[in-house]
Amino acid sequence: MILPIVAYGDPVLKKVGEEIDENYPNLSELLENMFETMYAASGVGLAAPQIGKSIRLFIVDASPFADDKEEGEPDPKAKGLENFKKVFINPIIEEETGEEWAFQEGCLSIPKIREDVYRKEKIKISYYDEQFNFHEEEYDGYAARVIQHEYDHIEGVLFTDHLSPLRKKLLGKRLLKISKGEVEVDYKMKFPLVKKGR
């Protein structure tokens, strides 16, 4: 089932998510719905707060980055992403290392806005998968970036929070329009400032 994605301005996007355990109700159905919702919106990641659930869970499928090319050559930052589809439950980014690099990030909760965000190139993360098996892994390039972006969501942080105060101020009107639902999107959304019954 495709779920509505919560838009910028909803308080759930600023909350720190709570840990869950294997008894979380209907977890496999929730994950199925999240993947369906993410694909319907052409996203590469989706965090539970974006569908209104303040829990420490996100999914990624960064395989679209595997097709990226730099001057005809495969992009080295996209290495190994052909089948990069994962579920992260109760993740902890243990460390972020390497040089910071800029990339134009967007977000399904903040449609039509893309901005350069600087993030470290490598991460070490521990998490549980959908069977509640424990993993500790290292990622770099686009894989690390997608994970960092989604991890921010469960910490109540949006990519716009990484921008300079001036840049964020300049985006203020556009962000308010998103909250009011004054934006064209081709996927289901829930806007915090749209009155019920409209």
C-alpha positions in Angstrom: 0.0 0.0 0.0 1.3 3.4 -0.9 1.4 5.7 2.1 1.3 9.5 2.0 4.7 11.1 2.6 4.8 13.8 5.3 5.8 17.2 4.1 8.2 19.8 5.5 6.8 21.5 8.6 5.2 18.5 10.2 6.5 18.1 13.8 7.1 14.4 13.3 10.1 15.2 11.1 11.8 17.1 13.9 11.4 14.3 16.5 14.1 11.8 17.5 12.8 8.3 16.7 12.3 5.6 19.3 13.9 2.2 19.1 11.8 -0.8 18.2 12.1 -4.5 18.8 11.1 -7.6 16.9 7.6 -7.5 18.4 6.8 -4.2 16.6 3.3 -4.7 15.2 3.1 -5.6 11.5 6.7 -4.8 10.8 7.0 -6.8 7.6 3.8 -5.2 6.2 5.2 -1.7 7.2 8.5 -2.4 5.4 6.6 -3.7 2.3 4.5 -0.5 2.3 7.6 1.7 2.8 9.3 0.2 -0.2 6.2 0.5 -2.3 5.9 4.2 -1.2 9.5 4.9 -1.9 9.4 3.4 -5.4 6.2 5.2 -6.3 7.9 8.5 -5.4 11.2 7.5 -7.3 13.2 7.8 -4.0 16.4 6.1 -3.0 15.6 6.1 0.7 12.7 6.5 3.1 12.7 6.9 6.8 9.8 6.0 9.1 9.2 9.6 10.3 8.5 10.5 6.6 5.4 8.4 6.8 4.5 9.8 10.3 6.1 7.1 12.5 8.6 8.4 15.0 10.7 5.2 15.1 14.3 4.3 14.3 13.8 2.6 11.0 14.7 3.5 7.4 15.1 1.7 4.1 17.4 2.4 1.1 17.7 1.3 -2.5 20.5 3.2 -4.0 20.7 1.1 -7.2 19.7 4.0 -9.4 23.1 5.6 -8.6 24.8 2.5 -10.2 23.8 3.9 -13.6 25.6 7.2 -12.9 28.4 8.1 -15.2 31.2 10.6 -15.0 32.5 11.5 -18.4 31.4 8.2 -19.9 33.0 6.2 -17.1 31.2 4.6 -14.2 31.2 7.0 -11.2 33.6 5.6 -8.6 31.3 6.8 -5.8 28.6 4.5 -7.2 30.7 1.4 -6.9 28.8 -1.7 -5.6 25.3 -0.1 -5.7 23.7 -2.4 -8.3 21.7 -4.3 -5.7 22.0 -2.0 -2.7 18.6 -2.5 -1.1 18.6 -2.6 2.7 16.6 -2.2 5.8 18.1 -0.4 8.8 16.5 -0.9 12.2 17.8 0.9 15.4 21.0 2.0 13.5 23.9 3.8 15.1 26.5 5.6 13.0 29.6 4.7 15.0 31.9 7.0 13.1 32.2 9.3 10.0 35.6 9.7 8.4 37.3 11.1 5.4 37.0 14.3 3.5 33.7 16.2 3.4 32.3 16.4 -0.1 29.3 18.3 -1.6 26.4 16.7 -3.4 23.0 18.1 -4.4 20.6 16.4 -2.1 16.8 16.4 -2.3 14.2 14.8 0.0 10.7 13.3 -0.7 9.4 15.4 2.2 10.8 18.6 0.6 9.9 18.3 -3.0 11.4 20.4 -5.8 14.3 21.7 -3.7 17.8 20.4 -4.1 20.9 21.9 -2.3 24.5 21.1 -1.9 25.1 19.3 1.4 28.6 18.5 2.7 29.0 15.1 4.4 32.0 12.9 5.3 32.8 10.3 2.7 33.0 7.1 4.9 30.8 5.8 7.7 30.8 2.8 10.1 27.3 1.8 11.1 25.7 -0.8 13.3 22.1 -1.9 12.8 19.6 -4.7 12.8 18.1 -6.0 9.5 14.4 -7.0 9.0 15.1 -10.4 10.7 16.7 -8.6 13.6 20.2 -9.9 12.8 22.9 -7.5 14.0 25.4 -6.0 11.5 28.3 -3.7 11.6 29.4 -2.4 8.2 31.4 0.3 6.5 30.2 2.3 3.5 31.6 5.1 1.4 30.5 7.2 -1.6 26.8 7.4 -2.5 25.9 4.5 -0.2 27.3 6.4 2.8 25.5 9.6 1.8 22.1 8.0 1.3 22.5 6.3 4.7 23.6 9.6 6.4 20.6 11.4 4.9 18.1 8.8 6.1 19.8 8.5 9.5 19.4 12.2 9.9 15.6 11.7 9.6 15.5 9.4 12.6 17.5 12.0 14.5 14.9 14.7 13.6 17.3 16.4 11.2 16.5 17.5 7.6 19.0 18.2 4.8 18.0 21.9 5.0 19.4 21.9 8.6 22.9 21.5 7.1 22.6 24.7 5.0 23.9 28.1 6.1 21.4 30.3 7.9 21.4 32.7 4.9 20.7 29.9 2.4 17.9 28.5 4.6 16.4 32.0 4.9 16.4 32.4 1.2 14.5 29.1 0.9 12.0 30.2 3.6 9.1 31.1 1.2 9.5 27.9 -0.8 9.6 25.8 2.3 6.4 27.5 3.6 4.7 26.8 0.3 5.5 23.1 0.7 4.0 23.0 4.2 0.9 24.6 2.7 0.7 22.1 -0.1 1.4 24.7 -2.7 3.7 22.4 -4.7 3.2 20.1 -7.6 4.1 16.5 -6.8 3.3 13.2 -8.5 3.1 11.1 -5.3 0.8 11.1 -2.2 1.7 13.7 0.4 0.3 14.9 3.7 0.8 18.7 4.2 0.9 20.1 7.8 -0.7 23.4 7.0 -3.5 22.2 4.7 -6.8 22.5 6.5 -8.9 19.3 6.8 -11.9 19.1 4.5 -10.2 21.1 1.7 
